[in-house]
Amino acid sequence: MKNLSNKQPMMEIDPFSVNRKHATRFLSEKLPYSIYGLALLIVLFSFIAPNFFLFSNFLLILLQSSILLMVSLGMTLVILSEGIDLSLGAILGLVGIVTTTLYQGGYGGVCSIFAGIGTACLLGLVNGLLISRANLPPFIVTFGTMGMAQSLALALSKGLSLSGLPNAIRFLGQGYFAYVPIPVWIAGISCILMYLLLSHTALGVHIYAVGASDESAVLRGIRIDQLKLFIYTIAALLCSIGGLVTIGRMNSAHPTVGIGMEFDAIAAVVIGGTSLFGGEGGVLRTVIGVLVISILSNGLNLMGISGAWQISITGVLILISVIGDVFVKRFEN
């Protein structure tokens, strides 16, 4: 019989060390860290920015953030798959130029709208093909597509603003339903659909799996090439909707209107807490990131701070978000 008296004493368990990883993971997944920054901004500007805490101003913030949110949702898909898309801003501008040019040429409003959306989807498909089939780096591919879209928009418009839009497009940008601007409704519906895609479909699971590890995704039987085709095409589709809303709000189309929008979208996604390393993040984080940028810009404008400083502050927020992401991953491990 074994001598029970020689049994090793049970090691004491530190509750903090056991629960630390679980608590960190819960806070980062269920309650993104960026929400604390959003709450802080709202409280701060409520005290120091005149007329900030007004319903009309919050409605204005939602309206101003709606287009960026649509582009950022597409960028969320791309970054979740550990990619990047620098062409989305240029595609947004091109959609408006193509739609307006065709409408001025005598084509009907419906035909012009679908042509603009189709142009965006075609460029997204090209991105997906070159990245998935030719195995080219997403940065290089989408940088090239960005140049193509910008030059095509400038060539079609001759560098000028184009006016004369269908009533349907003006309604998309300027209309109201239940006292809420139509762009806000469109952005909200896009968020719901994207949330359902990522959280309640096998396709969403595959997107997270590819972002976490390409090799593991292949072993699970996921067709990475087809998935990336879908991701970049859907990102361009969401961007095209943002382009139609943009020209509807402006009541005109300009070839350079979307330049730089892709960087704002990347900023929103990263600030919201979606990891640049792929496989972690989602729609809620992107919504928070967009609101952080929009509220920051709105509050600083109310305080009379110039746009140059606003860009610097946004850059600092991006650096803090990326550094925080790296530290959280180390803390969890």
N, C-alpha and C positions, 0 to 999 in steps of 0.2 A: 504494500500500500504506500502511496506517495505521502511524503511528509508535508502536510498542509502548512506547517509552521514556516517552511522555507519559501512559501509563495511570495512573489514580489509585491510590494505595496502598490495600490492603484495610484496612478499619477493624477495629481490635481489638475482640473481643467479650468483654464481661464475663460470665463464667459465672453470677455471682450474679444480675445483672439479667435474664438470659435465663430462669433457672430459678426465679426468685422467685415469679412468678405460679403456675407449675405446682406448686411445693412448697406454697404457701398453699392452693391449690385441693385438693390431695391431702389435706392435713391436715384441712381443714374438711369434706370429703366422706367420705373413707375412715376418718379417725380424728377424730371431733368433738372440739373443744376441751373440751367439757363433761366428757369422760371423765377428763381430768386433775384437774378439780375433784372428781369422784367418788372417784378414787383417793386424793387428798389427804385428803378427809373420812374415808375408811376408816382410813387410817394414823393420822390425828390422833386420832380417837375410840378407836382401839385402845389408845392410850397414856393418854388422859386421862379416858375414860368407863368406869366400872366395869361389868364383865360385858358389854361391847359385843361383844368378839370371841369370841362363843359361837355355835355352830350354831343353838341354839334361838332366839337373838336375831335372827339373820339370817332364820330362817324366819318369825319374827314380823314383821320388816320387810317381807318379801314379802307376807305376809297383809294387813298394814295398807296396803300400796301397791296392792293388786290392784284395788280399786274405783276409786281415782283413775286408775289406768292405763287402765281401760276408758273412762272419761270423756275422758281425755286423748287417746286414740287417735281418738275422734270429733272432738275439737278440732283435732287434727293435720290431718285432712282439710280442715276449714274454713279453718284458717290457711294451709295450702298453696295454697288457692284465693283467697288474699288477702281472707278474710272473718273474721268473728268471731261467736261464738254465746254469748250471755249467758243463754240459757234452759236450758242443760243441767242445772244443779244443781236448778232447780225441777222440771224434767221427771223427774229421778231421784226426787225426793220424791213427786211425783204418781203415778208408776208403783206405788210401794208402797201408797199409799192406795187407788187404784182396785182393785188386786189383792186387798187385804185386805178392802175393803168388799164386793166381789162375793162373795168366799168366805164371809164372814159372812152374806151374804144368801141363802145356799143354793145358789149356783152351784158347780159342781165346780172342782177345783183347776186342771185344764187350761184350762177356759173362763176362769177368773179370770186366769190367767197370760197367756193370749193377749190378753185385753182390756187388761191393763196395757201389754203391748208394743205393741198396736195404738194405744192412746192416745198413747204416745210418738211412734210413727211418724207419726201424724196431725198432731201439732204440728210435727214436723220437716218434713213436707210443706207445711204452712202457711208455715213460715219460707222454704222453698225457693221456693214460688210467689210470695210477696210480694217476695222479693229478686230473683228471676230474671225474672218476668213484669211486675211492677209497677215494677221497677227502684228499689226503696227501699233505703236504706242498711242493711246487716246489723245495725249497732249498734242502730238504732231498732227494727227489726222484732223482733229477738230480745229486746230489753229489754221490749217490749210482751208478747211471748209468755211471758217470765219472770213478769210480773205476772199473766197469765191462769192459768198453771199453779199459781202459789203460792196465788192466791185460790180456785181450784177445789179444791185439796188441803185448804185450811182449811175450806171449806164442807162438803166430804164428811165430814171427820173431826170437824167442830166444834171444831177446835183440840186434839183429844185424841189420845193414842197408841192405836193399834188393835192388839189381839193376836188370836191364833188363826189360825195359818197352816197351809197344807198341808205335809205331811211332805216333799214334793219341794223346797219352797222352803227349809225348814230344812236339808235336806241340802246345798243349794247354798251356804248360808252357813256351815254348821258341819261338814260332812262331810269325810272324808279319803279319799284314794286313794294307795296306795304311800307312806304316811306324810307325804304332802304335802296341805295343805288344798285343797279343791275350788276355792275362789276363785282360788288361784294357778294351778291348771290352766286355769280358764276364761280368766284374763287372758293366760296363755301362748299358748293356742290363738288368742285374738283377735289377739295380736301377730303370730303366724305368718300368719294369714289376711290381715291388713292389709298385712303386708310383701309377700306374694305379689300382692295387688291393686295396690300402688303400684309394684312393681319388675318385675312379669312380665306385665302386661296393658296393652292399649292404653288402657283407662280410666285407669290410673295415669299414663300419659304425658300424657293429656289434662288431668288434674288439675294436673300440674306446668306444663303449657303455659298454662292459664288463669291460674294464679297469677303466672306470669312476665309475661304480657301478654294482656289480653283481645282487643286488636285483632289481634295475631298469631294468636291461637287461632281467631278468626273467619275470618281469611284461609286458615287450614288446614282449614276446613270443620268445626270442632268446634261442636256445638250447646251453647252455654254455658248456655242456660236449662235444658235437660234434665240437664246435668251438675250444676248447682247444686241441682236438685231431688234428685238422687241423693245428693249430699254431705250436705246437711242432714238428709235422712231417715236415712241410715246413721249419722250422728252421734247422732241421737236413739235409734236402735235399740241402738247400743252403750251408750248411757246407760241405756236401759231394762233391759238385762242387769245393769248395775251396780246399778240400783235393786232388782232381785229379790235379788241377792246381799246387798245392804245389809239388807233386812228379814229375810233368812234369818239373818244374823249377829246382828242385834238381837233376833230372835224377836218383832218387833213393827214397826209402821209409824208414823212420825210425819211430819206435814206439812212440818216445817221441816228435816228431816234433811239435805236436799241444798243448802240455802242456803249460798252461798259456794263450793260445789264447782267452779263454773265458773271462778272466779278462780284456784283451786289448779291447775286443768287448764291454764289459760293460762300460769300461772307455770311449770309443768312443761315445757310445749312450748317456751316461750321460753328457759328456762334450759338445756334440752337442746340448743338451737342451731338450731331451726327458725325461719326468718326471718319476722318479722311483715309483711314486704313481699311475702310469697308466693313460691311457685315454688322454694323451697329448704328441704330438711329431710327428715324421714322418721321411720319407726318407731323405728329404733335411737336416734336423738337423743331421742325422747320417752321411751323406756324409761330412758335415762340421766337425763333431767330428773326423772322421777318418783322414781327411786332417790335422786337428790341430795336432793330435798325430804324423802323418807321417812327417809333415814339422818340427815339434819340434825335432823329432829324427834325421832327416836329417841335420838340421841346427846345432844341438849340435855336431853331428859327424864331420861335417866340421870344427867346432871350436876345436875339439879334446877333448871334455868333455866325461868322462867315462859313461858307461851304468848305473852304480849304481846311479849317480846323475840324470840321465834321468828318472829312475823309481821314484825317490823322487819327481821330478818336476811334473810328470804325476799324482802322488798321490795328490799333492797340487791342481792341476787343477780339479781333481774330487771333492775334498772337497769344493772348491770355487763354482763349478757348482751346487752341491747339496744344499749348503747354499743359493746360489742365487735363486734356484728354490723355496725354502721355503719362502724367503723374497718376491719374486714376487707374490706368491699365497696370502700372507698376504696383500700385497699392493693392489691387485685386489679386495680383499674382504673388 
